[in-house]
Amino acid sequence: MSRFSSTRAALGGLALCLAATAEAHGIAGNRYFAGTLTFDDPAVADEAVLPQLGTSSDGATEGRLDWSVARVLVPGLAFEAEGGALQERWPGARATGFDSTSIGLKAEIYRDDLHETLISAGLLWGIGGSGSKRVGADAPDSLQPGIFFGRGFGDLPDSLAWLRPFGVAGSVSGAVPTRGAAANLDYSVEARTLVPVETAQVPVLHWGFALEYSTLYLTDRFKPGELPEDEPLGQLVPLVEFAFDTPRGQHTTGTINPGLSYVSDEIPVQIAAEFSLPVTGGGQHGVGGQVQLLVFLDDLLPSVFGKPVFGE
């Protein structure tokens, strides 16, 4: 950073001034880490996904309506809850029900605004019995630890200026069930209806990453080596997400998800849409897709969500 005229000491005060608002939207310096659709992003914030809609096919045609909400308890620590509903369609049969619900905590554990780095960690409790047997979502209690990160390249020198708009975000999380099996219903081709089955429950590793391109760096709002005076919102972020699931003792399944995300500087939302394409065998078949509306609750209702529940 010695080639930049601004020093860390000179920017320290500005970093402190920006900290409260930057945390609100998953921002590190000039980098806005878009709210991702296939895994959790590193933001610790008052926000809600209301809703996320998706469709895919893996033998059944599946439609999803997912939701999540996060509320900051103290600076850098948020309570989270997430769940959803499913509809599955087979020849001659259809089933609708709730997906499992999870609640827990997420904390920001590292931030470097000058180097556009943000890391958080979380622990969720999957509530046993909260999902519907009809859509195969009844499961035992589970522990779901995870780590979430983002790193932007806006601090690169002038010789690599073309790479500055790029950034990466990613997640590694697990789901460890407390029992080895659960009773659910599944579609029988012979009977053309749902029949009782015992569903094996094994630990699953969820992992993924996204390549993001911030159009902010193509404007005069970006000044190399300087932290922004205002939040770097009001921009389009093309991105490609790669998401994988690795159940213990089974093959990894995954998708590649190209799409676009737009975050507004006038209304407190991010709108995103992605295609979903299978990249491994044994999982999704054909092209799926998903759309998401992410609402910044602290901007939408500042009198309610504008500060942490406990203290400033």
C-alpha positions as CSV (number, residue, x, y, z in Angstrom):
1,M,0.0,0.0,0.0
2,S,3.0,2.3,0.1
3,R,2.4,3.4,-3.5
4,F,-0.9,4.9,-2.5
5,S,-0.8,8.5,-1.1
6,S,-3.3,7.7,1.7
7,T,-2.0,5.9,4.8
8,R,-3.7,3.6,7.2
9,A,-3.3,6.2,10.0
10,A,-5.0,8.9,8.0
11,L,-7.9,6.6,7.1
12,G,-8.4,5.2,10.5
13,G,-10.9,7.8,11.6
14,L,-12.9,7.4,8.4
15,A,-12.9,3.6,8.9
16,L,-14.4,4.0,12.4
17,C,-17.1,6.3,11.1
18,L,-18.0,3.9,8.3
19,A,-18.0,0.8,10.6
20,A,-21.6,1.0,11.7
21,T,-23.0,1.4,8.2
22,A,-20.6,-0.9,6.5
23,E,-21.5,-3.8,8.8
24,A,-25.2,-3.2,7.9
25,H,-24.7,-4.3,4.2
26,G,-21.7,-6.6,4.1
27,I,-19.3,-3.9,3.1
28,A,-15.6,-3.8,3.5
29,G,-14.0,-0.6,2.3
30,N,-15.1,-0.1,-1.3
31,R,-16.4,-3.7,-1.6
32,Y,-20.0,-4.6,-1.4
33,F,-20.3,-8.4,-1.1
34,A,-23.6,-9.2,-2.7
35,G,-26.1,-11.3,-0.8
36,T,-25.6,-14.7,-2.4
37,L,-28.4,-17.2,-3.2
38,T,-26.8,-20.6,-2.8
39,F,-24.8,-20.1,0.4
40,D,-24.7,-17.5,3.2
41,D,-22.6,-14.3,2.7
42,P,-20.3,-12.8,5.3
43,A,-22.6,-9.9,6.3
44,V,-23.7,-9.6,9.9
45,A,-26.7,-7.3,9.6
46,D,-30.3,-6.5,10.2
47,E,-31.7,-7.9,7.0
48,A,-34.3,-10.3,5.6
49,V,-34.8,-12.4,2.5
50,L,-38.5,-12.1,1.7
51,P,-38.7,-14.2,-0.4
52,Q,-36.3,-16.3,-2.4
53,L,-38.0,-18.4,-5.1
54,G,-36.4,-21.3,-6.9
55,T,-37.1,-24.3,-9.1
56,S,-35.1,-27.4,-10.0
57,S,-35.6,-31.0,-11.0
58,D,-34.0,-34.2,-9.5
59,G,-36.6,-36.8,-10.4
60,A,-39.4,-34.5,-9.1
61,T,-40.0,-31.0,-10.2
62,E,-39.3,-28.9,-7.1
63,G,-40.4,-25.4,-6.3
64,R,-39.0,-23.6,-3.3
65,L,-40.0,-20.5,-1.3
66,D,-37.2,-19.7,1.2
67,W,-37.0,-17.0,3.8
68,S,-34.4,-15.8,6.4
69,V,-34.2,-12.9,8.8
70,A,-31.2,-11.6,10.9
71,R,-31.3,-9.2,13.8
72,V,-28.2,-7.6,15.3
73,L,-28.0,-8.2,19.1
74,V,-24.8,-6.4,19.8
75,P,-22.3,-4.9,17.3
76,G,-20.9,-7.7,15.2
77,L,-23.3,-10.4,16.5
78,A,-26.7,-11.3,15.0
79,F,-29.5,-13.7,15.7
80,E,-30.6,-15.6,12.5
81,A,-33.6,-17.7,11.6
82,E,-34.3,-19.4,8.2
83,G,-36.7,-21.8,6.7
84,G,-39.0,-22.2,3.7
85,A,-41.7,-24.2,2.0
86,L,-41.5,-26.8,-0.8
87,Q,-43.7,-28.2,-3.5
88,E,-42.7,-31.4,-5.4
89,R,-44.5,-32.7,-8.4
90,W,-44.4,-36.2,-9.9
91,P,-46.5,-37.9,-12.6
92,G,-49.9,-38.3,-10.9
93,A,-48.8,-36.9,-7.5
94,R,-48.0,-33.6,-5.8
95,A,-46.8,-32.7,-2.3
96,T,-46.5,-29.4,-0.4
97,G,-45.0,-28.8,3.0
98,F,-42.5,-26.8,5.1
99,D,-38.8,-27.2,4.9
100,S,-36.8,-27.5,8.1
101,T,-36.3,-24.3,10.2
102,S,-33.0,-23.3,11.7
103,I,-32.1,-20.6,14.3
104,G,-28.7,-19.5,15.7
105,L,-26.0,-16.8,15.9
106,K,-23.6,-15.3,13.4
107,A,-20.6,-13.1,14.4
108,E,-18.1,-11.0,12.4
109,I,-14.7,-12.2,13.4
110,Y,-12.4,-10.3,11.1
111,R,-12.5,-7.1,9.1
112,D,-9.9,-5.2,7.0
113,D,-11.5,-2.3,5.1
114,L,-8.4,-1.3,3.3
115,H,-7.9,-4.8,1.9
116,E,-11.6,-5.4,1.4
117,T,-11.7,-8.5,3.6
118,L,-14.6,-9.7,5.7
119,I,-14.9,-13.0,7.7
120,S,-17.7,-14.2,9.9
121,A,-18.7,-17.4,11.7
122,G,-22.0,-18.9,12.7
123,L,-23.7,-21.7,14.5
124,L,-27.3,-22.7,13.7
125,W,-29.6,-25.3,15.3
126,G,-31.7,-27.2,12.9
127,I,-35.0,-27.7,14.7
128,G,-35.9,-31.4,14.6
129,G,-39.4,-32.2,13.3
130,S,-39.9,-28.7,11.8
131,G,-40.0,-30.0,8.3
132,S,-42.8,-31.8,6.5
133,K,-42.7,-35.6,5.9
134,R,-44.6,-35.2,2.6
135,V,-41.7,-33.4,1.0
136,G,-39.0,-35.5,2.7
137,A,-38.0,-32.6,5.0
138,D,-38.6,-34.2,8.4
139,A,-35.2,-34.4,10.0
140,P,-33.7,-34.7,13.5
141,D,-32.1,-31.9,15.4
142,S,-28.8,-30.9,13.9
143,L,-25.8,-28.6,14.6
144,Q,-24.8,-26.4,11.7
145,P,-21.4,-24.6,12.1
146,G,-20.1,-22.4,9.3
147,I,-17.5,-19.8,8.3
148,F,-18.2,-17.2,5.6
149,F,-15.7,-14.9,3.9
150,G,-15.2,-12.3,1.3
151,R,-12.1,-10.7,-0.3
152,G,-12.1,-8.0,-2.9
153,F,-9.2,-7.0,-5.1
154,G,-9.7,-3.2,-5.2
155,D,-6.4,-2.7,-3.4
156,L,-4.3,-4.1,-6.3
157,P,-1.7,-1.7,-7.8
158,D,-2.2,0.2,-11.0
159,S,-0.4,-2.4,-13.0
160,L,-3.3,-4.8,-12.2
161,A,-6.1,-2.2,-12.2
162,W,-8.2,-4.3,-14.5
163,L,-8.6,-6.9,-11.7
164,R,-9.8,-4.4,-9.1
165,P,-13.5,-4.9,-9.8
166,F,-13.2,-8.6,-9.0
167,G,-13.9,-10.2,-5.6
168,V,-14.6,-13.6,-4.2
169,A,-16.9,-14.7,-1.5
170,G,-17.4,-18.2,0.0
171,S,-18.8,-20.4,2.7
172,V,-17.9,-23.7,4.4
173,S,-20.6,-25.1,6.7
174,G,-21.8,-28.4,8.0
175,A,-24.9,-30.1,9.2
176,V,-24.5,-32.8,11.8
177,P,-27.7,-34.7,12.7
178,T,-28.4,-36.1,16.1
179,R,-30.0,-39.3,14.8
180,G,-29.1,-41.6,11.9
181,A,-32.5,-41.9,10.3
182,A,-35.9,-40.1,9.9
183,A,-39.3,-41.2,8.8
184,N,-40.5,-39.4,5.6
185,L,-42.7,-40.0,2.5
186,D,-41.3,-40.5,-1.0
187,Y,-42.8,-41.1,-4.4
188,S,-43.3,-44.7,-5.6
189,V,-43.1,-45.1,-9.4
190,E,-45.1,-48.4,-9.1
191,A,-47.8,-47.1,-6.9
192,R,-47.7,-43.5,-8.4
193,T,-48.2,-42.1,-4.9
194,L,-46.3,-41.3,-1.8
195,V,-45.2,-44.1,0.5
196,P,-43.4,-44.2,3.9
197,V,-39.6,-44.5,3.7
198,E,-36.8,-44.3,6.2
199,T,-34.4,-41.5,5.2
200,A,-30.8,-41.9,6.2
201,Q,-29.4,-38.9,8.1
202,V,-25.6,-38.3,7.7
203,P,-23.3,-35.3,8.3
204,V,-23.2,-33.1,5.2
205,L,-20.5,-30.6,4.2
206,H,-21.9,-27.6,2.3
207,W,-19.2,-25.5,0.5
208,G,-19.2,-23.0,-2.2
209,F,-17.7,-19.8,-3.6
210,A,-18.7,-16.9,-5.9
211,L,-16.7,-14.8,-8.3
212,E,-18.2,-11.3,-8.3
213,Y,-17.6,-8.2,-10.4
214,S,-18.4,-4.8,-8.9
215,T,-19.2,-2.1,-11.5
216,L,-18.5,0.5,-8.9
217,Y,-14.8,0.3,-9.8
218,L,-15.6,1.5,-13.3
219,T,-16.9,4.8,-12.0
220,D,-15.3,7.9,-10.5
221,R,-16.8,6.9,-7.2
222,F,-13.9,4.5,-6.7
223,K,-10.6,6.2,-5.7
224,P,-7.6,3.7,-5.4
225,G,-6.2,3.5,-1.9
226,E,-9.0,5.5,-0.3
227,L,-12.0,4.4,1.7
228,P,-15.4,5.6,0.3
229,E,-17.1,8.6,1.7
230,D,-20.5,6.9,1.2
231,E,-21.6,3.3,1.1
232,P,-20.7,1.7,-2.2
233,L,-24.3,0.9,-3.1
234,G,-26.2,1.7,-6.3
235,Q,-24.4,-0.8,-8.5
236,L,-24.8,-3.9,-10.6
237,V,-22.8,-7.0,-9.5
238,P,-22.6,-9.8,-12.1
239,L,-21.6,-13.0,-10.3
240,V,-21.2,-16.8,-10.7
241,E,-21.8,-19.0,-7.7
242,F,-20.5,-22.5,-7.3
243,A,-22.3,-24.6,-4.6
244,F,-21.6,-28.1,-3.5
245,D,-22.9,-30.7,-1.0
246,T,-20.8,-33.6,0.2
247,P,-22.7,-36.1,2.4
248,R,-20.4,-38.4,4.4
249,G,-19.8,-41.6,2.4
250,Q,-21.6,-40.3,-0.7
251,H,-20.8,-38.5,-3.9
252,T,-20.6,-34.7,-4.0
253,T,-23.3,-32.9,-5.9
254,G,-23.1,-29.3,-7.1
255,T,-24.4,-26.5,-9.3
256,I,-23.0,-23.5,-11.1
257,N,-25.2,-20.5,-10.8
258,P,-24.5,-17.5,-13.1
259,G,-26.6,-14.4,-12.5
260,L,-26.9,-10.7,-11.7
261,S,-27.4,-8.8,-8.5
262,Y,-28.4,-5.1,-8.2
263,V,-28.2,-3.2,-5.0
264,S,-30.0,0.2,-4.8
265,D,-28.8,3.3,-3.1
266,E,-32.4,4.8,-3.1
267,I,-34.5,1.9,-1.8
268,P,-33.2,-0.5,0.9
269,V,-33.1,-3.7,-1.2
270,Q,-31.0,-6.0,-3.3
271,I,-32.6,-7.9,-6.2
272,A,-30.8,-10.9,-7.6
273,A,-31.5,-13.7,-10.2
274,E,-29.5,-16.7,-11.2
275,F,-29.7,-19.8,-13.4
276,S,-28.8,-23.1,-11.8
277,L,-26.9,-25.7,-13.8
278,P,-25.8,-29.1,-12.6
279,V,-22.0,-29.7,-12.7
280,T,-21.9,-33.2,-11.0
281,G,-23.9,-36.3,-11.4
282,G,-26.5,-37.6,-9.0
283,G,-28.2,-34.3,-8.2
284,Q,-30.1,-31.7,-10.1
285,H,-31.1,-32.5,-13.7
286,G,-31.6,-29.8,-16.3
287,V,-31.7,-26.0,-15.8
288,G,-33.2,-24.4,-12.7
289,G,-33.3,-20.9,-11.4
290,Q,-33.9,-18.7,-8.5
291,V,-34.7,-15.1,-7.7
292,Q,-34.2,-13.2,-4.4
293,L,-35.3,-10.0,-2.7
294,L,-33.0,-9.0,0.1
295,V,-34.3,-6.2,2.3
296,F,-32.0,-4.1,4.5
297,L,-34.2,-3.8,7.6
298,D,-32.1,-1.1,9.3
299,D,-32.7,1.3,6.3
300,L,-36.3,0.2,5.8
301,L,-37.3,0.8,9.5
302,P,-34.5,2.7,11.1
303,S,-36.6,3.4,14.2
304,V,-36.9,-0.3,14.9
305,F,-33.7,-1.8,13.4
306,G,-31.3,1.1,13.4
307,K,-29.3,0.0,16.4
308,P,-28.5,-3.3,18.1
309,V,-31.0,-4.8,20.5
310,F,-28.5,-4.5,23.4
311,G,-26.4,-1.3,23.5
312,E,-24.9,0.7,20.7
